[in-house]
């Protein structure tokens, strides 16, 4: 019998920094971990690279084109019912993001990221960004 760790959900996420603020979005009701804050991004589709995934997700979620830079961190987290493999990339936008799905978006000072509730899988990145 296959376990969740046999087929992790691969996610690409954008870490967008402007001045000393980081863009975060709030997970929508009806989704896994609804109400938690996260870095924008989403599940990679079959055959889709991380960069292609980020380009698609930023258009769908925020209505912006994205420039994808270096990978900041890759991590894996077991939520019991599912395993998520997260790839965080430094990204930038040419325009102001818009919440196309009705999600809350916020530019959050790095030092204050720890005051928001993020999924457990984001803990290492939050630590890195808060100390930067």
N, C-alpha and C positions, 0 to 999 in steps of 0.2 A: 504494500500500500504506500502510495506517494505521500510525503509530508510537505508542508508549505515551504520548507527550506529547499526542496528539490526544484521548485519553480518560483524563485523570488520575483517580485514585481520590481522591474527596473524603472527608476525614476530619475529624470534630469531636472535640476533646479537652478534658477538664476540668482546669483548674489549681486545685487545692483547697489552700488554705493555712490551717493551724491553728497559732496562735502563730507560730513562725518555721519550721515544718516544712511540707513539701510532700508530698502523697500521690502515690506512684508505684506502678506495678504492673509485674510481669515478664511478658514475652511467653511464651506457652505453647509447648511443644515442638510441632513440626509446623506452625508458622505462619511466615510471612515474618519474618526477623530474630528467630527464637526465642532466648530467653535474655536479650535486651536489655531494659533498663528503659524505661518509657514513661509518659506521662500517660494516665490512663484515658479511654477513648472508643472510637470505631470509625468504620467506613465509613457514610456517609450513603446511605440507600436512595433509589431514584428518587422524586422529588417530596417528599422529606423535608427540612425546614429543619434548620439546624445545631442549633437549640434542641430540636426534636423528636428528632433523632438522639441528642443527649446524654441526654435524658430516657429514651429507650429503652435505650441502652447502659448507663447507670448502674443501671437496674432489672435488666437481664440479667446484668451483670458483678459488681455490688457490692450489689444488693438495696436500693438507696436512692433516694429522690426527690432531685432536684437543683434548686437555684436557679441559673439561668444569668445571669451578669452581663456585663460588658463584654468585647469581643473584645480580647485582649492582643496577638495576633500572627497574621498569616496568612503562610504560606510555601509554597514549591513545591520539591520535590526529585526529581531523576531518579536512580533506582536502577538504570538500565539496562534491566531487564526490566519495570519499571513506574515511573510517575510518580505521586507522592503530592502532593496539595494539602491542607495541614493548616491548620486554623483552631482556635486555642487560645483558650479563654474562661475568665475568672475564674468560679469556681463555689463553691457551698457546699452542705453536706448538713445535715439535721436530726438524722441518726442516724449511728452508726458503720458504715462500710462493711465488708462481709463478702466474702471471695473465693469467690464462687459457682461459678466455673469451675475452681477449684483453683489459680489463679494466686497467686504470692507478692505481698503488698502490704506497703508500708512507708511510714511517715512519716519523711521524710528532711530534715534541716536544710538550709536553702537553701545555705549555704556549702559543704556536702558533696556537692551534686548532681553536681559534676564528677568525683567519685570513682567514679561508677557508669557503666556502659557503656550509652549511649543511641543510638538510630538517628541518623544524620547529619542528618536533617531537623529534629531537636530542638535542634541546637547553638545557634542564635540565641536560643531561649527559655531554654535553660540559662544562657547568658551573662547575659541580662536578669534572671533570677531570682536568680542568684548575687550580682549586684551590688546588688540591691534591699535 
